[in-house]
């Protein structure tokens, strides 16, 4: 029982992986990206969270910041929304445990042996619990992670003309 309580508590603790200055340099010179998504859970889709809406939200933010979004571009901004619905716990209102992450994936070469791979060069994520209808909250959390990416991106790629809201 103690293990179950600890595991649930761990899932419920909010946490965010923040990009620091060293991670910003890997974004210098990026001018175009594609956007990729992991599959959403059926529970989220039933609640009105759609990959199409999330894609529209993300692509609009990227374009407003001056990035070109192309379907086959590399690097790729990859969005993952993992969710577990807890609705059968005694004496507990239903809630979702969410893990939302945004990563930039691109081709890199390992210096020591010249191996090329497609890997994560920037990442931000958060884990939290939410109650009620998740659609608006999931969109908000994805937007926060994309905003963090764009803040880091713009710190090393200042716009040549003002960014429009």
BALO-223893 format. One line per field, with one value per residue: residue in three letters; y, z, x of N, C-alpha, C in turn. Coordinates in nm, 4 decimals, padded with zeros to 6 digits, always signed. Layout:
r = [ALA / ...]
n.c2 = [Y / ...]
n.c3 = [Z / ...]
n.c1 = [X / ...]
ca.c2 = [Y / ...]
ca.c3 = [Z / ...]
ca.c1 = [X / ...]
c.c2 = [Y / ...]
c.c3 = [Z / ...]
c.c1 = [X / ...]
//
This chain:
r = [UNK / UNK / UNK / UNK / UNK / UNK / UNK / UNK / UNK / UNK / UNK / UNK / UNK / UNK / UNK / UNK / UNK / UNK / UNK / UNK / UNK / UNK / UNK / UNK / UNK / UNK / UNK / UNK / UNK / UNK / UNK / UNK / UNK / UNK / UNK / UNK / UNK / UNK / UNK / UNK / UNK / UNK / UNK / UNK / UNK / UNK / UNK / UNK / UNK / UNK / UNK / UNK / UNK / UNK / UNK / UNK / UNK / UNK / UNK / UNK / UNK / UNK / UNK / UNK / UNK / UNK / UNK / UNK / UNK / UNK / UNK / UNK / UNK / UNK / UNK / UNK / UNK / UNK / UNK / UNK / UNK / UNK / UNK / UNK / UNK / UNK / UNK / UNK / UNK / UNK / UNK / UNK / UNK / UNK / UNK / UNK / UNK / UNK / UNK / UNK / UNK / UNK / UNK / UNK / UNK / UNK / UNK / UNK / UNK / UNK / UNK / UNK / UNK / UNK / UNK / UNK / UNK / UNK / UNK / UNK / UNK / UNK / UNK / UNK / UNK / UNK / UNK / UNK / UNK / UNK / UNK / UNK / UNK / UNK / UNK / UNK / UNK / UNK / UNK / UNK / UNK / UNK / UNK / UNK / UNK / UNK / UNK / UNK / UNK / UNK / UNK / UNK / UNK / UNK / UNK / UNK / UNK / UNK / UNK / UNK / UNK / UNK / UNK / UNK / UNK]
n.c2 = [-00.1199 / +00.1252 / +00.1634 / +00.2059 / +00.4478 / +00.6141 / +00.5971 / +00.7129 / +00.9675 / +01.0552 / +01.0750 / +01.2815 / +01.5045 / +01.8208 / +01.8998 / +02.0447 / +02.0347 / +02.2500 / +02.4494 / +02.5470 / +02.7999 / +02.6601 / +02.4842 / +02.6558 / +02.7338 / +02.5255 / +02.5857 / +02.7982 / +02.9476 / +02.7873 / +02.7819 / +02.6701 / +02.4210 / +02.0982 / +01.9641 / +01.7224 / +01.4649 / +01.2535 / +00.9735 / +01.0366 / +00.9422 / +00.7362 / +00.8135 / +01.0898 / +01.1816 / +01.1261 / +01.3181 / +01.5464 / +01.6409 / +01.6976 / +01.5907 / +01.7377 / +01.9977 / +02.0641 / +02.0598 / +02.2737 / +02.4870 / +02.4785 / +02.5114 / +02.7654 / +02.9299 / +02.8906 / +02.9969 / +03.2642 / +03.3425 / +03.3608 / +03.1333 / +02.9004 / +02.6576 / +02.3398 / +02.0393 / +01.8303 / +01.9164 / +01.9302 / +02.0381 / +01.8659 / +01.9657 / +01.8031 / +01.6841 / +01.5460 / +01.4023 / +01.2384 / +01.0525 / +00.9375 / +00.8229 / +00.8460 / +00.7128 / +00.5341 / +00.5193 / +00.4769 / +00.7132 / +00.9349 / +01.2029 / +01.1812 / +01.2129 / +01.3242 / +01.2078 / +01.3712 / +01.3880 / +01.6066 / +01.6944 / +01.8785 / +01.8541 / +01.9200 / +01.7590 / +01.6453 / +01.5795 / +01.4680 / +01.4444 / +01.2179 / +01.3066 / +01.1494 / +00.9104 / +00.9625 / +00.8822 / +00.9180 / +01.0398 / +01.0731 / +01.2745 / +01.4059 / +01.7448 / +01.9577 / +02.0077 / +02.0227 / +01.9580 / +01.8603 / +01.7217 / +01.6484 / +01.6581 / +01.6808 / +01.7852 / +01.7499 / +01.8526 / +01.7908 / +01.9174 / +02.2059 / +02.2595 / +02.0864 / +02.1959 / +02.4451 / +02.3731 / +02.2528 / +02.4783 / +02.6370 / +02.4930 / +02.5114 / +02.7880 / +02.8150 / +02.6875 / +02.8683 / +03.1053 / +03.0387 / +02.9831 / +03.2375 / +03.3802 / +03.3298 / +03.3714 / +03.6424 / +03.8239 / +03.9679 / +04.1481 / +04.2981 / +04.0665 / +03.9602 / +03.9724]
n.c3 = [+00.0000 / +00.0799 / -00.1271 / -00.3456 / -00.2698 / -00.2641 / -00.5362 / -00.6644 / -00.5478 / -00.6483 / -00.9202 / -00.9083 / -00.8339 / -00.9449 / -01.2042 / -01.3914 / -01.6670 / -01.7259 / -01.9818 / -01.9974 / -02.0403 / -02.1847 / -02.3450 / -02.5145 / -02.7188 / -02.9053 / -03.0532 / -03.2093 / -03.5250 / -03.6301 / -03.8599 / -03.9719 / -03.9063 / -03.8612 / -03.7304 / -03.4976 / -03.3479 / -03.0746 / -03.0438 / -02.9080 / -02.6032 / -02.5886 / -02.3907 / -02.3589 / -02.6147 / -02.6132 / -02.4348 / -02.5806 / -02.6570 / -02.9239 / -03.1702 / -03.3989 / -03.3229 / -03.1321 / -03.2964 / -03.4702 / -03.2836 / -03.1968 / -03.4385 / -03.5191 / -03.3123 / -03.3576 / -03.6162 / -03.5704 / -03.4234 / -03.6125 / -03.7277 / -03.9949 / -04.0832 / -04.1990 / -04.3470 / -04.3910 / -04.2825 / -04.1124 / -03.8184 / -03.5984 / -03.4090 / -03.1442 / -02.9910 / -02.7005 / -02.5270 / -02.2603 / -02.0823 / -01.7985 / -01.6891 / -01.3817 / -01.2448 / -01.0854 / -00.8198 / -00.4768 / -00.2827 / -00.4094 / -00.6318 / -00.9884 / -01.1887 / -01.4030 / -01.4605 / -01.6015 / -01.8434 / -02.0129 / -02.2849 / -02.4810 / -02.7394 / -02.9235 / -03.2018 / -03.3890 / -03.6563 / -03.5549 / -03.5123 / -03.3563 / -03.2034 / -03.1342 / -03.2842 / -03.5229 / -03.5689 / -03.6960 / -03.5854 / -03.5144 / -03.2787 / -02.9519 / -02.8913 / -02.7457 / -02.4730 / -02.2899 / -02.0216 / -01.8267 / -01.5435 / -01.4032 / -01.2161 / -01.3056 / -01.2574 / -01.3620 / -01.6860 / -01.9360 / -02.1789 / -02.2356 / -02.0476 / -02.1203 / -02.3705 / -02.2802 / -02.1248 / -02.3168 / -02.4746 / -02.2929 / -02.2750 / -02.5416 / -02.5554 / -02.3786 / -02.5287 / -02.7465 / -02.6189 / -02.5394 / -02.7924 / -02.9192 / -02.7660 / -02.8716 / -03.1352 / -03.2260 / -03.3469 / -03.6750 / -03.7454 / -03.5615 / -03.3546 / -03.4111 / -03.2213]
n.c1 = [+00.0818 / +00.1959 / +00.3762 / +00.2078 / +00.0824 / +00.3104 / +00.3868 / +00.1648 / +00.1772 / +00.4214 / +00.3622 / +00.1817 / +00.3254 / +00.4151 / +00.6434 / +00.9073 / +01.1164 / +01.3633 / +01.5050 / +01.8362 / +02.0962 / +02.3096 / +02.1598 / +02.0292 / +02.2015 / +02.1970 / +01.9796 / +02.0376 / +02.0285 / +01.8274 / +01.5699 / +01.3494 / +01.1018 / +00.9491 / +00.6425 / +00.5694 / +00.3653 / +00.2870 / +00.0642 / -00.2589 / -00.4277 / -00.7217 / -00.9019 / -00.8452 / -00.9140 / -01.1883 / -01.2661 / -01.2449 / -00.9952 / -00.7899 / -00.5564 / -00.5386 / -00.6290 / -00.4355 / -00.2077 / -00.2654 / -00.2639 / +00.0086 / +00.1561 / +00.0690 / +00.1727 / +00.4492 / +00.4815 / +00.4068 / +00.6241 / +00.8143 / +00.9233 / +00.9475 / +00.7143 / +00.7219 / +00.6096 / +00.7977 / +01.0328 / +01.3497 / +01.4975 / +01.2599 / +00.9859 / +00.8621 / +00.5741 / +00.4426 / +00.1762 / +00.0939 / -00.1440 / -00.3186 / -00.6190 / -00.7755 / -01.0375 / -01.1622 / -01.0985 / -01.1567 / -01.3356 / -01.2224 / -01.2288 / -01.2638 / -00.9671 / -00.6981 / -00.3720 / -00.1106 / +00.1489 / +00.3307 / +00.5255 / +00.7604 / +00.9830 / +01.2802 / +01.3893 / +01.6627 / +01.9009 / +02.2141 / +02.5699 / +02.7786 / +03.0678 / +03.2995 / +03.2899 / +03.1703 / +02.9089 / +02.5843 / +02.2724 / +01.9197 / +01.8015 / +01.7035 / +01.7605 / +01.6782 / +01.4561 / +01.1496 / +00.9392 / +00.6505 / +00.4891 / +00.1804 / -00.1297 / -00.4702 / -00.8075 / -01.1489 / -01.2771 / -01.0407 / -00.9645 / -00.9222 / -00.7247 / -00.5131 / -00.4447 / -00.3555 / -00.1308 / +00.0365 / +00.0757 / +00.2210 / +00.4621 / +00.5501 / +00.5771 / +00.7918 / +00.9906 / +00.9990 / +01.0765 / +01.3358 / +01.4415 / +01.4154 / +01.5939 / +01.8417 / +01.8027 / +01.7155 / +01.4315 / +01.4240 / +01.2379 / +00.9659 / +00.7866 / +00.4589 / +00.1543]
ca.c2 = [+00.0000 / +00.2409 / +00.1814 / +00.2650 / +00.5879 / +00.6826 / +00.6061 / +00.8128 / +01.0983 / +01.0914 / +01.1165 / +01.4063 / +01.6173 / +01.8946 / +01.9176 / +02.0957 / +02.0348 / +02.3826 / +02.4613 / +02.6490 / +02.8650 / +02.5688 / +02.4278 / +02.7579 / +02.7382 / +02.4273 / +02.6421 / +02.9065 / +02.9222 / +02.7122 / +02.8716 / +02.5967 / +02.2971 / +02.0248 / +01.9404 / +01.5840 / +01.4359 / +01.1183 / +00.9462 / +01.0701 / +00.8312 / +00.7377 / +00.8922 / +01.2318 / +01.2086 / +01.1286 / +01.4432 / +01.6578 / +01.6791 / +01.6421 / +01.6170 / +01.8436 / +02.1271 / +02.0889 / +02.0921 / +02.4110 / +02.5767 / +02.4792 / +02.5691 / +02.9091 / +02.9931 / +02.8866 / +03.0929 / +03.3999 / +03.3712 / +03.3755 / +03.0057 / +02.8381 / +02.5222 / +02.2565 / +01.9017 / +01.7394 / +01.9855 / +01.8859 / +01.9570 / +01.8454 / +01.9933 / +01.6847 / +01.7053 / +01.4245 / +01.4201 / +01.1088 / +01.0734 / +00.8231 / +00.8669 / +00.7775 / +00.7364 / +00.4230 / +00.5175 / +00.5031 / +00.8409 / +01.0317 / +01.2488 / +01.1447 / +01.3079 / +01.2773 / +01.2306 / +01.4118 / +01.4166 / +01.6823 / +01.7353 / +01.9329 / +01.8289 / +01.9443 / +01.6445 / +01.6750 / +01.4958 / +01.5086 / +01.3529 / +01.1930 / +01.3488 / +01.0497 / +00.8041 / +01.0148 / +00.8205 / +01.0139 / +00.9944 / +01.1691 / +01.2717 / +01.5260 / +01.8441 / +02.0520 / +01.9418 / +02.0780 / +01.8743 / +01.8772 / +01.6143 / +01.7032 / +01.6010 / +01.7785 / +01.7316 / +01.8117 / +01.8326 / +01.8216 / +01.9739 / +02.3403 / +02.2543 / +02.0246 / +02.2977 / +02.5471 / +02.3180 / +02.2419 / +02.6158 / +02.6808 / +02.4258 / +02.5722 / +02.9225 / +02.8002 / +02.6633 / +02.9916 / +03.1992 / +02.9961 / +03.0022 / +03.3802 / +03.4328 / +03.3149 / +03.4059 / +03.7569 / +03.8508 / +04.0827 / +04.2425 / +04.2700 / +03.9525 / +04.0047 / +03.8928]
ca.c3 = [+00.0000 / +00.0843 / -00.2604 / -00.4294 / -00.2296 / -00.3109 / -00.6823 / -00.6995 / -00.5070 / -00.7440 / -01.0434 / -00.8848 / -00.8097 / -01.0668 / -01.2293 / -01.5239 / -01.7099 / -01.7824 / -02.0688 / -01.9511 / -02.1444 / -02.2761 / -02.4408 / -02.6091 / -02.8340 / -03.0075 / -03.1313 / -03.2939 / -03.6689 / -03.6741 / -03.9297 / -04.0100 / -03.8323 / -03.8781 / -03.6010 / -03.4826 / -03.2289 / -03.0310 / -03.0425 / -02.7835 / -02.5479 / -02.6203 / -02.2873 / -02.3920 / -02.7346 / -02.5717 / -02.3616 / -02.6737 / -02.6902 / -03.0559 / -03.2238 / -03.4988 / -03.2547 / -03.0735 / -03.4070 / -03.5132 / -03.1786 / -03.1970 / -03.5635 / -03.5171 / -03.2254 / -03.4238 / -03.7281 / -03.5143 / -03.3753 / -03.7275 / -03.7798 / -04.1050 / -04.0497 / -04.3192 / -04.3092 / -04.3969 / -04.2356 / -03.9966 / -03.7060 / -03.5714 / -03.2746 / -03.1161 / -02.8761 / -02.6420 / -02.4176 / -02.2032 / -01.9788 / -01.7355 / -01.6195 / -01.2562 / -01.2172 / -01.0093 / -00.6859 / -00.3734 / -00.2109 / -00.4828 / -00.7549 / -01.1061 / -01.2321 / -01.5000 / -01.4422 / -01.7332 / -01.8695 / -02.1384 / -02.3186 / -02.6128 / -02.7656 / -03.0580 / -03.2468 / -03.5132 / -03.6902 / -03.4934 / -03.5312 / -03.2363 / -03.2398 / -03.1157 / -03.3854 / -03.6415 / -03.5848 / -03.7123 / -03.5285 / -03.4975 / -03.1325 / -02.8836 / -02.8566 / -02.6522 / -02.4159 / -02.1745 / -01.9877 / -01.6960 / -01.4991 / -01.3054 / -01.2112 / -01.3263 / -01.2427 / -01.4529 / -01.8301 / -01.9610 / -02.3106 / -02.2287 / -01.9659 / -02.2013 / -02.4675 / -02.2058 / -02.0841 / -02.4396 / -02.5109 / -02.2012 / -02.3144 / -02.6685 / -02.5201 / -02.3223 / -02.6435 / -02.8241 / -02.5403 / -02.5528 / -02.9341 / -02.9485 / -02.6937 / -02.9579 / -03.2704 / -03.2137 / -03.4735 / -03.7516 / -03.7390 / -03.4398 / -03.3539 / -03.3969 / -03.1325]
ca.c1 = [+00.0000 / +00.2841 / +00.4339 / +00.1041 / +00.0687 / +00.4304 / +00.3825 / +00.0640 / +00.2300 / +00.5266 / +00.2954 / +00.1091 / +00.4150 / +00.4461 / +00.7857 / +00.9355 / +01.2554 / +01.3894 / +01.6215 / +01.9294 / +02.1730 / +02.3787 / +02.0646 / +01.9859 / +02.2923 / +02.1598 / +01.8688 / +02.0876 / +02.0276 / +01.7091 / +01.4776 / +01.2289 / +01.0799 / +00.8236 / +00.5789 / +00.5255 / +00.2863 / +00.2605 / -00.0797 / -00.3284 / -00.5051 / -00.8655 / -00.9707 / -00.8320 / -00.9933 / -01.3294 / -01.2866 / -01.2380 / -00.8573 / -00.7591 / -00.4233 / -00.5561 / -00.6353 / -00.3039 / -00.1177 / -00.2974 / -00.2139 / +00.1547 / +00.2058 / +00.0407 / +00.2723 / +00.5797 / +00.4794 / +00.4061 / +00.7596 / +00.9027 / +00.9724 / +00.8751 / +00.6702 / +00.7104 / +00.5779 / +00.9132 / +01.1537 / +01.4272 / +01.4536 / +01.1185 / +00.9362 / +00.7814 / +00.4864 / +00.3867 / +00.0816 / +00.0575 / -00.2447 / -00.3841 / -00.7408 / -00.8049 / -01.1793 / -01.2175 / -01.0410 / -01.2568 / -01.3307 / -01.1411 / -01.2921 / -01.1845 / -00.8654 / -00.5998 / -00.2288 / -00.0608 / +00.2892 / +00.3331 / +00.6614 / +00.7927 / +01.1247 / +01.3313 / +01.4685 / +01.7331 / +02.0150 / +02.3397 / +02.6817 / +02.8579 / +03.2032 / +03.4046 / +03.2911 / +03.1010 / +02.7774 / +02.4750 / +02.1457 / +01.8104 / +01.7867 / +01.6550 / +01.8626 / +01.6160 / +01.3384 / +01.0808 / +00.8250 / +00.5890 / +00.3997 / +00.0878 / -00.2641 / -00.5774 / -00.9425 / -01.2443 / -01.2595 / -00.8997 / -00.9316 / -00.8636 / -00.6022 / -00.4077 / -00.4020 / -00.2809 / -00.0011 / +00.1170 / +00.1126 / +00.3274 / +00.5874 / +00.5916 / +00.6246 / +00.9257 / +01.0785 / +01.0141 / +01.1553 / +01.4753 / +01.4751 / +01.4310 / +01.7101 / +01.9601 / +01.7601 / +01.6240 / +01.3621 / +01.4721 / +01.1273 / +00.8894 / +00.6959 / +00.3196 / +00.0690]
c.c2 = [+00.1264 / +00.2686 / +00.2473 / +00.4133 / +00.6686 / +00.7015 / +00.7114 / +00.9517 / +01.1458 / +01.1415 / +01.2524 / +01.5265 / +01.6918 / +01.9104 / +01.9649 / +02.0869 / +02.1671 / +02.3797 / +02.5738 / +02.7077 / +02.7682 / +02.5089 / +02.5288 / +02.7573 / +02.6388 / +02.4772 / +02.7537 / +02.8640 / +02.8379 / +02.8114 / +02.8033 / +02.4664 / +02.2262 / +02.0052 / +01.7970 / +01.5647 / +01.2877 / +01.0976 / +00.9839 / +00.9483 / +00.8478 / +00.8204 / +01.0411 / +01.2672 / +01.2148 / +01.2587 / +01.5665 / +01.7100 / +01.6152 / +01.6817 / +01.7311 / +01.9822 / +02.1622 / +02.1281 / +02.2353 / +02.5119 / +02.5919 / +02.5482 / +02.7196 / +02.9831 / +02.9987 / +02.9892 / +03.2371 / +03.4408 / +03.3801 / +03.2470 / +02.9602 / +02.6963 / +02.4480 / +02.1113 / +01.8103 / +01.8028 / +01.9105 / +02.0090 / +01.9496 / +01.8837 / +01.8848 / +01.7038 / +01.5707 / +01.4624 / +01.2805 / +01.1329 / +00.9403 / +00.8779 / +00.7795 / +00.8086 / +00.6254 / +00.4114 / +00.5546 / +00.6374 / +00.9463 / +01.0723 / +01.2110 / +01.2552 / +01.2422 / +01.3049 / +01.2564 / +01.4256 / +01.4812 / +01.7246 / +01.7863 / +01.9171 / +01.8721 / +01.8266 / +01.6826 / +01.5776 / +01.5538 / +01.4043 / +01.3414 / +01.2154 / +01.2351 / +00.9423 / +00.8380 / +00.9445 / +00.9297 / +00.9547 / +01.1095 / +01.1649 / +01.4054 / +01.6177 / +01.9524 / +01.9862 / +02.0247 / +01.9904 / +01.9050 / +01.7591 / +01.6710 / +01.6282 / +01.7129 / +01.7097 / +01.8052 / +01.7804 / +01.8769 / +01.9023 / +02.1100 / +02.3381 / +02.1920 / +02.1243 / +02.4040 / +02.4973 / +02.3007 / +02.3806 / +02.6682 / +02.6190 / +02.4847 / +02.7137 / +02.9167 / +02.7737 / +02.7939 / +03.0974 / +03.1669 / +03.0194 / +03.1500 / +03.4428 / +03.4224 / +03.3457 / +03.5245 / +03.7873 / +03.9747 / +04.1903 / +04.2049 / +04.1502 / +04.0040 / +03.9127 / +03.8489]
c.c3 = [+00.0000 / -00.0526 / -00.3547 / -00.3979 / -00.2790 / -00.4623 / -00.7274 / -00.6632 / -00.6039 / -00.8738 / -01.0262 / -00.8614 / -00.9393 / -01.0801 / -01.3710 / -01.5507 / -01.7808 / -01.8708 / -02.0170 / -02.0686 / -02.2361 / -02.3815 / -02.5457 / -02.7347 / -02.9427 / -03.0934 / -03.2257 / -03.4412 / -03.7188 / -03.7394 / -03.9685 / -03.9316 / -03.8884 / -03.7380 / -03.5993 / -03.3509 / -03.2018 / -03.0390 / -02.9066 / -02.7334 / -02.5852 / -02.5182 / -02.3186 / -02.5145 / -02.7022 / -02.5006 / -02.4513 / -02.7042 / -02.8241 / -03.1001 / -03.3249 / -03.4336 / -03.1935 / -03.1821 / -03.4542 / -03.4131 / -03.1875 / -03.3225 / -03.5686 / -03.4308 / -03.2935 / -03.5365 / -03.6777 / -03.4650 / -03.4891 / -03.7821 / -03.8971 / -04.0625 / -04.1804 / -04.2764 / -04.3030 / -04.3461 / -04.1208 / -03.9470 / -03.6931 / -03.4269 / -03.2446 / -02.9850 / -02.8297 / -02.5271 / -02.3724 / -02.0884 / -01.9274 / -01.6592 / -01.4959 / -01.2200 / -01.1353 / -00.8696 / -00.5841 / -00.3070 / -00.2780 / -00.6086 / -00.8728 / -01.1424 / -01.3365 / -01.4475 / -01.5817 / -01.7334 / -02.0076 / -02.1651 / -02.4614 / -02.6297 / -02.9066 / -03.0916 / -03.3778 / -03.5358 / -03.6257 / -03.5250 / -03.4006 / -03.2746 / -03.2353 / -03.2243 / -03.5117 / -03.6705 / -03.5955 / -03.6534 / -03.5211 / -03.3503 / -03.0784 / -02.8505 / -02.7627 / -02.6007 / -02.3009 / -02.1474 / -01.8501 / -01.6685 / -01.3904 / -01.3095 / -01.2305 / -01.3057 / -01.3404 / -01.5981 / -01.8704 / -02.0873 / -02.3027 / -02.1526 / -02.0438 / -02.3042 / -02.4004 / -02.1693 / -02.2047 / -02.4814 / -02.4217 / -02.2400 / -02.4462 / -02.6437 / -02.4607 / -02.4333 / -02.7182 / -02.7486 / -02.5516 / -02.6954 / -02.9641 / -02.8742 / -02.7764 / -03.1036 / -03.2634 / -03.3486 / -03.5416 / -03.7605 / -03.6177 / -03.4576 / -03.3276 / -03.3009 / -03.2029]
c.c1 = [+00.0862 / +00.3448 / +00.3347 / +00.0884 / +00.1891 / +00.4271 / +00.2818 / +00.1141 / +00.3367 / +00.4670 / +00.2303 / +00.1987 / +00.4427 / +00.5972 / +00.8067 / +01.0840 / +01.2792 / +01.5132 / +01.7090 / +02.0048 / +02.2474 / +02.2854 / +02.0214 / +02.0734 / +02.2552 / +02.0435 / +01.9139 / +02.0861 / +01.9113 / +01.6131 / +01.3474 / +01.2227 / +00.9568 / +00.7669 / +00.5280 / +00.4534 / +00.2833 / +00.1089 / -00.1383 / -00.4050 / -00.6521 / -00.9435 / -00.9634 / -00.9159 / -01.1423 / -01.3644 / -01.2727 / -01.0986 / -00.8251 / -00.6188 / -00.4304 / -00.5566 / -00.5005 / -00.2038 / -00.1399 / -00.2423 / -00.0615 / +00.2080 / +00.1823 / +00.1428 / +00.4095 / +00.5868 / +00.4819 / +00.5442 / +00.8602 / +00.9614 / +00.8857 / +00.8393 / +00.6465 / +00.6942 / +00.6999 / +01.0426 / +01.2202 / +01.4988 / +01.3016 / +01.0887 / +00.8334 / +00.7055 / +00.4302 / +00.2951 / +00.0403 / -00.0383 / -00.2967 / -00.5029 / -00.7611 / -00.9490 / -01.2430 / -01.1558 / -01.1488 / -01.2299 / -01.2424 / -01.2181 / -01.2036 / -01.0849 / -00.7771 / -00.4600 / -00.1741 / +00.0902 / +00.2928 / +00.4762 / +00.6687 / +00.9432 / +01.1592 / +01.4218 / +01.5361 / +01.8481 / +02.1395 / +02.4456 / +02.7588 / +03.0036 / +03.3054 / +03.4080 / +03.2127 / +02.9676 / +02.6715 / +02.3482 / +02.0464 / +01.7747 / +01.7384 / +01.7725 / +01.8090 / +01.4882 / +01.2811 / +00.9600 / +00.7723 / +00.4967 / +00.3102 / -00.0435 / -00.3646 / -00.7113 / -01.0333 / -01.2120 / -01.1183 / -00.8691 / -00.8624 / -00.7315 / -00.4864 / -00.3557 / -00.3167 / -00.1401 / +00.0905 / +00.1640 / +00.2254 / +00.4615 / +00.6394 / +00.6423 / +00.7650 / +01.0281 / +01.1046 / +01.0934 / +01.3042 / +01.5240 / +01.5038 / +01.5490 / +01.8380 / +01.9299 / +01.6646 / +01.5591 / +01.4196 / +01.3633 / +01.0431 / +00.7958 / +00.5557 / +00.2457 / -00.0550]
//
